[in-house]
Amino acid sequence: MLVGLQSTVAGAESNGSVKTVFPVEIEKSLANPYMGWGIWVGPHAFGNNEKDYSVEQNTTGFGDDAPLFSWVMVDWDWGRLEPREGEFNWGDFDAVLNYWAARRKQFVLRFWVTDNPGWKSRPGAPVLPNWIWEKGLRSHEYIAESGVKQREPDYADPTYQSIYLPALTRFLAAFAERYDKPGTPITFLQVTGYGNWVDWATRYSKYKFADPSAKRALLARVMGIYASTFKNIRLLGWAGADWDGGDPRSLEDYVSANALDLAVSVGCGLIWTGFIENLYGWDRDMMQTHWRQHPIVAEGYASYDDIQDDRTHGTFDELLDVAFAWHANFTHYYFVVDTYKRAMREATHTLRRGLCRGGLGYRLVPISLSWRDKLAAGQLLVINQSWMNRNVGRLFVQHPLKLYLTDDGGRARFSEVDTGFDETTWAQGETYPVISVFHLPKDLLPGVYDLRIALVDAGGKPRIRLPIEGEDSEMRYKVGTIRVLPPL
């Protein structure tokens, strides 16, 4: 089909023949947006070591701009952000986000708004503001794995509906007013408001509802608050099973038991914690069913330090291989500042492997491009292309193709975006033919121009790096030349 169209065009025009170029593919790690490795920041290493981390440790303390990491996992507790009802303290939070946003990082954000059970021998730190308890919110107490008594909201008690959810709604609305805007660097906000840690499950407190319908109604209301509040930030749903899920006989039973179908219905990305432990079973089936429509975040069962020192949950390379099997776009292993520095000393090979061919997220390659080598100003420039995605996930946010005709100094004398170019469904190993049509202006000066391409963001700026030769300082790629003739 592609060859036939090229032949037809070449036969119809006498002022040019079709030329086909095959960009030279290169093997190098690419840290692109909407994919890859994430560092970890926040005032506490919640559930991990419970240390306090200052703004400096969460920013300049890393020692560099984390060049192999394209995103930041931000865990922040409600209590610090709204210490008094209606009075918000965004100072430290803004400082951390602004620092990394200036270094072109994106963010996966999780507000801790229920409890923090800690982890193993590490007692959890409080995450809810005191004023919400003082208003009369009833609690459910339990003994966490660390042996320390913890409390979470009593989800079935009327005060959860009358006190907690209205307060959570106001908190989220205040945050949305600051950050839920076009072009926000926040890629995902995880839905929280039920469950231990930031999971959508009470696996340690084992909270019991009177019946499954009551639980589902509550989860639907929480999900609805997020869905109605945020218009630009995409939601992220924890996709594992709850303790009370029973023995599901189908994937439909599995997702219904924990209202995961609600997360799917509002377009959530999906995050699994400890995904290596769930390589088989309903978790795996759900991932295989939904990864083409819902990007996957693979969160390590343990920190990088635990992986290296304990080794009871697989090696770092084995965990990465499982993330590949899960079609993960994103993965992280609690890379706080000291852990990050250790990983950069010990594991750069594995980190780079995650960003090479066959790795995390996407790796988009133009295999071939064809166009007429001569055109008169005012004519249509038709470019037939063939693309492939080399990696396990997807570029799930559209980045259209932009064409540039540049002079000898690299200055663009003409550029246009093909807004119909959409790579969001491209999966690993498939070949995707694309035809782009550009409109040369009649006043374009005759001459020979370099033809460059780029995948651009909503503002028309190059954003996605390609694994081919020819990249310039503006992240455009020279793929050939074209002679522009005087208008007919």
PyMOL commands that set and color helices and strands:
alter all, ss='L'
color gray80, all
select helices_A, chain A and resi 2-12+60-62+78-81+91-101+130-134+158-179+212-229+251-257+260-265+275-278+282-290+304-309+316-325+337-346+348-353
alter helices_A, ss='H'
color red, helices_A
select strands_A, chain A and resi 18-21+36-41+69-77+106-112+139-143+149-153+186-190+234-238+269-273+296-299+330-332+364-372+374-376+380-389+401-406+412-418+431-439+447-456+462-464+477-485
alter strands_A, ss='S'
color yellow, strands_A
deselect
rebuild
show_as cartoon
